[in-house]
């Protein structure tokens, strides 16, 4: 029953701190490690003040998630604790979310959470609890090459979550266990049912935990105010500068978006650029979305910085194909990649993640 975790690194009597969100994936991760003989400590992070946010109590990050994680821990007979990380989560994730949209970019809160809040805090807590390892229910794998730990894509590419993990501290990887990284979702649910875990058939949540009902504008109004330029009307223009309509706030738009744009053109129109200083949304045909170069800042490397000229795989959106590219500029905090095939809707604020086969080299925020 516990086969997938048996191959995890470390002595089977070692201790591991498991991040338990209250979803089925982290529940099974904890169960597999417990069954393999690890001393497991379950930890759930309280990320924000639930009384101030009306919608997310049923999400894996909400109050129901805490209750479900506690129930799973009791079922397994493991220690469970809850830690309040609201202050750091607000600073690192929510404040960044708001400021990025105000700047005309489209952020990925899960990347920020993993990079700045979740894994850094997990490492600190693991040390405080005297745990040898830390673990999560992410679909990814850790392997070793010449003794060096490497973060790798999951066996099931449809569920692979490495796009959201490129920003984690490099020193975490050597102590990281990912028990479900070589499993498919159906197998995970089957394990949960076999163990009679309350999360076995819990629906997946695709919403951002602090954005109830996907109401991004509502969150922005709450933090920025209704009179902020990002939420104020402005022109919708073509690439040649001709005005073709008016928007109700550029923060409501993202590169590649088609919904909510003026009609009456010979072909569908898409957002191709947002100019926050001018409060302008630029639209054009699908062909105008194509780009052959990706520039990224705020880079994080999980391997030694690759040399300029290195051929890499590049993923510019979650679920997008990995395409071949060549590093034409590289450094500790920035990289530029020329793509072999043009990609549509390369969006400022999203992530560009670099791979060598299955290995995650690092990533950065598209600028």
C-alpha positions in Angstrom: 0.0 0.0 0.0 2.8 2.4 0.8 5.1 1.6 -2.2 5.5 5.1 -3.7 7.1 6.6 -0.6 9.5 3.6 0.0 11.9 5.0 -2.6 12.1 8.4 -1.0 15.6 9.4 0.2 16.5 9.2 3.8 16.5 6.5 6.5 12.9 5.1 7.0 13.1 6.0 10.7 13.9 9.6 9.9 11.4 12.4 10.8 9.6 14.6 8.2 7.5 17.7 8.4 4.6 17.5 6.0 2.7 20.5 4.7 -1.0 19.5 5.0 -3.3 21.8 3.2 -6.4 19.8 3.8 -6.5 18.4 0.2 -6.2 14.9 -0.9 -2.7 15.2 -2.3 -1.0 16.4 0.9 -3.2 13.9 2.9 -1.8 11.0 0.9 1.7 12.3 1.0 1.5 12.3 4.8 -0.1 8.8 4.8 2.6 7.3 2.5 5.4 8.7 4.5 3.8 7.5 7.8 3.3 4.1 6.3 6.9 3.9 5.2 8.1 4.4 8.8 8.9 8.0 8.9 8.0 10.0 12.1 5.6 12.4 10.6 4.6 15.9 11.9 1.7 17.5 10.0 1.7 21.3 9.6 -1.1 23.5 8.2 -0.4 27.1 7.5 -3.1 29.8 8.3 -2.4 32.2 5.5 -4.9 35.0 6.0 -7.7 36.3 8.2 -10.7 34.3 7.1 -13.3 36.6 8.7 -12.2 39.3 6.3 -12.5 37.2 3.2 -16.0 35.9 2.5 -15.4 33.1 0.1 -12.5 30.7 0.8 -13.5 28.9 3.9 -14.1 25.7 1.8 -10.8 25.9 0.0 -7.7 23.9 0.9 -6.3 27.1 2.3 -9.4 28.0 4.3 -11.0 26.9 7.5 -12.4 23.7 6.1 -8.9 22.8 4.9 -7.5 23.2 8.4 -10.3 21.0 9.8 -9.7 18.3 7.1 -6.0 18.3 7.7 -6.6 17.8 11.4 -9.0 15.0 10.7 -6.5 13.2 8.4 -3.8 13.5 11.0 -6.0 12.0 13.7 -6.9 9.2 11.3 -3.2 8.4 10.7 -2.2 8.9 14.3 0.3 11.7 13.6 1.0 15.0 15.3 -0.7 18.0 13.7 -0.2 21.7 14.3 -1.3 25.0 12.7 0.9 28.0 12.3 -0.2 31.5 11.5 1.8 33.0 8.6 -0.7 35.7 7.8 1.8 38.6 8.1 4.3 37.1 5.7 1.6 35.8 3.4 0.0 39.3 3.2 3.4 40.9 2.6 4.8 38.4 0.1 1.7 37.3 -1.8 -1.3 39.5 -1.4 0.6 42.8 -1.5 2.6 41.6 -4.5 -0.6 40.5 -6.3 -2.1 43.9 -5.9 1.0 45.9 -6.9 1.6 43.7 -9.9 -1.9 44.2 -11.3 -1.6 47.9 -10.5 1.5 47.9 -12.7 -0.3 46.2 -15.6 1.2 42.8 -15.0 -0.5 39.4 -14.3 1.1 37.7 -11.2 1.0 34.1 -10.1 0.3 34.1 -6.4 1.1 30.4 -6.0 4.6 31.0 -7.2 5.0 33.8 -4.7 3.6 31.7 -1.9 5.9 28.8 -2.7 8.9 31.0 -3.2 8.6 33.3 -0.2 6.2 32.0 2.3 5.6 28.2 2.2 8.9 26.6 1.7 11.0 29.1 3.6 8.7 28.7 6.6 8.6 24.9 6.2 12.3 24.8 6.4 12.4 26.9 9.5 9.7 24.8 11.1 11.4 21.6 10.1 14.5 22.8 11.9 12.6 23.9 14.9 10.9 20.5 15.2 14.1 18.6 14.6 12.8 17.0 11.4 15.3 15.6 8.9 13.1 16.3 5.9 10.1 18.3 4.8 7.4 17.1 2.3 4.5 18.4 0.3 1.8 16.9 -1.9 3.1 18.6 -5.1 3.3 16.6 -8.3 7.0 16.8 -8.9 10.0 14.7 -8.1 13.5 15.0 -6.5 16.3 13.0 -8.0 20.1 13.0 -7.6 22.8 13.4 -10.2 26.4 13.0 -9.1 25.2 13.4 -5.6 23.4 16.7 -6.2 19.7 16.9 -5.6 17.6 18.0 -8.5 13.9 19.1 -8.8 12.3 17.3 -11.7 8.9 17.2 -13.5 6.3 14.7 -12.3 5.8 11.4 -14.0 2.3 12.6 -15.1 3.0 15.8 -17.1 -0.7 16.7 -17.1 -0.4 17.2 -13.3 3.1 18.5 -13.2 3.5 21.4 -10.8 7.1 22.4 -11.3 5.9 25.6 -13.1 4.9 26.8 -9.7 8.1 25.6 -7.8 11.0 27.2 -9.7 11.3 29.9 -7.0 11.8 27.7 -3.9 15.2 28.0 -2.1 17.8 25.8 -3.6 18.9 24.5 -0.2 15.4 23.0 0.3 15.7 20.4 -2.5 18.2 18.2 -0.6 15.7 17.8 2.2 12.5 17.7 0.2 10.3 14.5 -0.2 7.6 14.5 -2.8 5.8 11.1 -2.3 3.2 11.5 -5.0 5.4 12.8 -7.8 5.4 9.5 -9.6 1.7 8.9 -9.2 -1.4 9.8 -11.2 -4.3 11.6 -9.6 -6.6 8.5 -9.8 -3.9 6.5 -7.9 -3.8 9.2 -5.2 -7.5 9.2 -4.7 -7.5 5.4 -4.6 -4.9 5.4 -1.8 -7.0 7.9 0.1 -10.1 5.8 -0.2 -8.2 2.7 0.9 -7.1 4.6 4.0 -10.6 6.0 4.6 -9.4 9.6 4.6 -12.0 12.3 4.6 -10.3 14.1 1.7 -10.5 11.1 -0.7 -13.2 12.6 -2.9 -12.7 16.3 -2.1 -13.0 18.4 -5.2 -9.9 20.2 -6.4 -9.9 24.0 -6.0 -8.7 26.0 -8.9 -9.3 29.4 -7.3 -6.7 31.6 -5.7 -7.3 31.1 -2.0 -7.8 34.8 -1.2 -9.8 35.6 -4.4 -13.3 34.4 -3.7 -15.4 33.5 -6.8 -12.4 34.6 -9.0 -13.3 38.2 -8.3 -9.9 39.8 -8.9 -11.3 43.2 -9.3 -13.0 43.0 -6.0 -9.7 42.2 -4.2 -8.0 45.1 -6.1 -10.8 47.5 -5.1 -10.5 46.5 -1.5 -6.8 47.2 -1.4 -6.4 50.0 -4.0 -9.7 51.9 -3.7 -12.3 52.5 -6.5 -10.5 55.6 -7.7 -7.1 54.0 -8.4 -5.9 54.4 -12.0 -5.8 50.7 -12.5 -9.5 50.5 -12.0 -10.4 53.7 -13.8 -11.7 54.0 -17.4 -9.2 54.4 -20.3 -8.9 53.9 -24.0 -8.7 50.6 -25.9 -6.5 51.2 -28.9 -5.1 49.4 -31.9 -1.4 49.0 -32.5 -1.4 52.1 -34.8 -2.9 54.1 -31.9 -6.5 54.4 -33.2 -9.0 54.3 -30.3 -11.7 51.6 -30.7 -13.3 51.6 -27.3 -13.1 52.2 -23.6 -12.2 49.8 -20.8 -13.3 50.0 -17.2 -9.8 49.5 -15.7 -6.7 48.1 -17.3 -6.2 45.8 -14.2 -9.2 43.8 -15.5 -7.2 42.8 -18.6 -4.3 40.5 -19.3 -2.2 39.8 -22.4 -3.9 37.2 -24.6 -7.4 38.0 -23.3 -10.2 38.1 -25.8 -13.3 38.4 -23.6 -14.7 41.9 -23.1 -13.1 43.5 -26.2 -14.9 45.6 -28.9 -16.3 43.7 -31.8 -16.8 44.5 -35.5 -13.4 43.5 -36.8 -12.7 41.1 -39.6 -10.9 38.8 -37.2 -10.9 38.2 -33.4 -9.0 40.7 -31.4 -6.8 40.0 -28.3 -5.1 42.1 -25.7 -1.5 42.4 -26.8 -0.1 45.0 -24.4 -1.1 47.0 -21.3 0.3 50.5 -20.8 -0.4 51.5 -17.2 1.1 55.0 -17.4 -1.4 55.8 -20.2 -4.1 53.6 -18.7 -4.3 52.1 -22.2 -5.1 48.6 -23.4 -3.7 47.7 -26.8 -5.5 45.1 -28.9 -4.6 43.3 -32.1 -5.1 40.1 -34.1 -3.8 36.8 -32.8 -0.7 37.1 -35.0 0.4 40.1 -33.0 0.6 37.9 -29.8 3.5 35.8 -31.2 6.9 36.4 -29.6 10.3 34.7 -30.2 12.1 36.1 -27.2 11.4 35.8 -23.4 13.0 38.2 -20.9 12.8 37.4 -17.2 13.9 39.1 -14.0 13.9 38.0 -10.4 15.5 34.8 -11.5 16.0 31.8 -9.1 18.4 29.0 -10.0 18.1 25.5 -8.7 21.4 24.5 -10.4 24.6 26.5 -11.1 23.7 29.4 -13.5 23.8 28.0 -17.1 26.2 29.6 -19.5 25.1 31.9 -22.3 24.4 29.8 -25.4 23.0 26.8 -23.5 20.0 25.1 -25.1 17.1 24.8 -22.7 13.4 23.9 -22.6 11.1 26.8 -21.8 7.6 26.9 -20.4 5.9 30.3 -20.4 2.4 29.3 -19.0 1.1 26.5 -16.8 0.0 23.7 -19.1 1.8 25.2 -22.1 4.2 22.9 -24.0 7.9 23.1 -23.2 9.6 24.5 -26.3 13.3 24.6 -27.1 15.2 27.9 -26.7 18.7 29.2 -26.4 20.0 31.4 -23.5 21.3 34.6 -25.1 21.7 36.4 -21.8 22.1 34.9 -18.4 23.0 36.1 -14.9 22.2 35.6 -11.2 19.0 37.6 -11.4 18.0 37.8 -15.1 17.9 35.7 -18.3 16.9 36.1 -21.9 15.9 33.2 -24.1 15.4 33.1 -27.9 12.7 30.6 -28.7 12.9 28.1 -31.6 9.2 28.5 -32.2 7.1 31.6 -31.6 4.8 31.5 -28.6 1.6 33.4 -28.1 0.7 35.6 -25.1 4.0 35.7 -23.3 2.6 37.7 -20.4 4.5 40.1 -18.1 4.2 38.9 -14.5 3.8 35.2 -15.4 6.7 32.8 -15.1 9.3 31.5 -17.5 10.6 28.2 -16.3 13.7 26.6 -17.8 14.3 22.8 -18.1 17.0 20.3 -19.1 14.9 17.3 -20.1 12.9 16.7 -16.8 15.2 18.8 -14.6 14.1 22.3 -13.5 17.1 24.6 -14.0 15.3 27.7 -12.6 13.0 30.4 -13.6 12.1 34.0 -13.5 9.2 36.5 -13.8 8.5 37.6 -17.4 9.1 41.3 -17.9 
